[in-house]
Amino acid sequence: MTARKAASSIWLRPERAAAGRPARRSRAEITAAAIGIADREGIDAVSMRRVAAELGTGAASLYRYVETREDLLDLMTDAVCGECPLPEPDGDWLAALIAMAERFRATLRRHAWLPGLVLTRPVIGPNGVTLLEYVLEVLAPHPADVATKLEAFAMINGITASFVQFELAGGPQAQERSVAYLQHVVASGRRPRLARLLAEGPQAPAEPADRFGDILARILTGLLGPRPRTQQRLGR
């Protein structure tokens, strides 16, 4: 059986179909309308028909610009990534990457539908390339190989999206329920290691979302290695 050929990236195809009437819309306009719908009503509300209605046109006309809903989701993801301002690199690669991730986190929080797409439909478009180029620029002096630097980029995206999903899903309440159950289990006396762990730990564990920067820093240093000693001595 012949494997199905993957569809080409939406950004490798013409802006609109060559045949038919003169263009009245643009991909950017269609994408903006779809983002507005997703922000107000959620990602499930986004369809070619719904976007067409938002623009006051027929769904068939949109297919001249965007062939499928999947293409539209890719355009939406990349467009919103363009909202993430990038800090000026100052020579401290870890601080720069954490600052970028914090700004990306704020962008994801503004668009509650986006974290799920980042995790399940990772895509690289023009704005994604800008983010990747920034990460590679920050890590240019770093001795890690290219594959590891690309892994760092993927980890920043994935960890940040996961944290935002946790925040938007009511993370503190879920954590409280889990802690209450663990305390119940410990009280039974049948989990001595867990009891010892909880006894040695803080009485009120910090919410994971509040420790985002610290946790991401540990992941990145585990992947890329610690900062150079010169930066550590400078307190960076």
N, C-alpha and C positions, 0 to 999 in steps of 0.2 A: 504494500500500500504506500502510495506517495504521500509524504508529509505535507500538510497544508502550509502553503507559503504565508508567512506573517505579513500582515498589511504594512505598508510603508508608513512612516511617521507622517502625521498631519502636516508637519512643517516642511516635508519634502514634496508636497503636492501643491499644485497651483492654488492661488488664493480663491479662485472661483472657476467654475466650469467654463470652457471656452464657448460652448454653444448656448443659444438662447438669447433672451432680451438683455439689454445693457444692465450692468450691475446697479442695484439700488441699496444694497447692504454691504457690510464688511464683516469679516470674521471677528474683529475686535468688538463691533457693535453687538453681534450675536452673542459673543462670549460674555460681555457686560450684562446683557439682559438675563442670561442664564445664571450668572453669579447673583444678581439681585433676587431672582426667584429662590435660589438655594438659601440665601441668607435669611429670607423671610419665611420660607415654607419648608425648607429641608431639601436634601439632595433627591429624594424620591419624587419630588414634585417637578423635577426638571425633565422635560421631554421635548422633542422637536416641535410637537404640536403646541405645547404650553409656551415655549419660547416664541414661536411664530405669533401666537395670540398676543403676547406681550409687545411684540413689534408691530402688530397690526397688519400681518401678512399671512399668507397660507404656508402650511408646513412644507409643501412641495418645493416652494421657492428657496427654503433654507438648505435643501440638499445640494444646491449648486455651490454652496460655500463649505458645508460640513456634511460629510457622507453618512455618519452614524452618530448615535448618542455617545458611544465610546470616544469618538473624536472630540465631541463637545466637552466631555469630562476632562480629557487631556488638556484642551485649551483653557478650561476653567482653572485647573490645578496650576498650570504654568503662569497664567495671568496673575493669580493671587500671589504666587511666589515673587512676582515683581514688586510687590508692596513692601518687601522686607528690606529696610535700609541696612547697608553694610558699614560697619565701623572701620575707621582708618587703621590699618595694621601699624603696630608700634614696635614690632620686633619680638613680642611675647606671643608665640603661636597659640599657647593654651588660652590666654586671656582673650585673644581675638576670636578664637573659635567659640568660646563660651558666650562672648558678647553677641556674636552672630546668632547663636542658638537661642539666646534670650529674645532677640528681636524676631526671629522666626516663630518662637513660641507665642509672642504677642499677636503676630499675624494669624496664626492658627486659631487662637482664641476668638478673634474677630469673625472667623468663618467656621462655625461649629461643624460643618459638613466636610471640611477639608482634611482633618487628621485621618479619617477613615480611608480617603482616597490616597493619601500619601503612603499609608501602610499596605493597601491592597492593590493600588494601581500606580506604582512608582513610574514616573515619566520624566524624561529630559526634553525640555523645549528651550527656547531662547533664554528665558529667565532662569531656568534651572542650570543652564550652561554658565550663566553669570555667577550664580552661587558656587558652582563647582570650580570655576576659574579663581574665585576669591579664595576658596579653601586651598587650592593648589599654590596660589601666590603666597598665602600665609605660611604654608609648609615648604616653600621652595628651599629654604636653607636646611630643612630637617633631613637627616640621613636616611629616613625610612624609604622603602622602595615605592614605586608608583601604585602597586596593588594595595599596599597598606594604607596609603593616603586616600585611595578611592574607598576603601573600607571605612575609614574615618568619616568621610563625607556621608556614606550610607548610614553609619551609626548615628550621626548627628540628626539626620532626618528621621530615622525610625524611633530613636529614644525620645526626641522632642514631640513627635506626633503621639506616641504612647502616653507621655506625661499629660499632654493636653486632653486626650481622651479621658484619662483618669480624672482630671480636674472638672471637665464638663459633665461627666457622668455622676457627679456628687461624691468624689473620692473620700472626703473626710467622713461622711456618714458610713460608707462601706468599710472604711478602716475601723471605725468605732464598733461596728457589728463583729468584725473579725476579732478585734481585741477582746470583746466581751465573751466570744466563744472560746478563745484560747484560755482566758481566765477560768472559764467553766471546766475545760479539760484539765488544766493544771490542778484545780481543786480536787479532782478525782484521785490524785496521787499516782496515777498510772503512767505518767509521762515525766520521769525525773529529769531527763536532759532538757526538755522544754521548760520545766519549772526552774531549773538552774539558770537557763538563759534569760528568762523573764525577770528572775530575781536580780541578776547582775546588770540588766539593762535599765534604761530610764523608765520611770513610772508612766510618763506620758510621751510615747515616742513621737518624734517630729513627723508631721505630714510629709510624705515623700515629695509632693509637689513643691513644698517649701525648700527642699534640699536639691532642687533640680541642678543648679550649677555645680554643687559639690559632687553629686553622683555622676554627672556627665564628665566632669574633670577626671574622676577616677577611672572611668571607662576609657577615656581618650589617652590618659597616661599609661594605662595598662596596654593599650593597643600600640601607641607610638613611643612610649618611654617617657621618663620624667623630663621636666624642663632642664635646660643647661644650668650648671651650677652658678654661672654668672648672674642669671636671671633670678635664681633662688636667693642669692645674697642681696640682690637689690630689692627683695621683698615683693617681687612680682608673682 
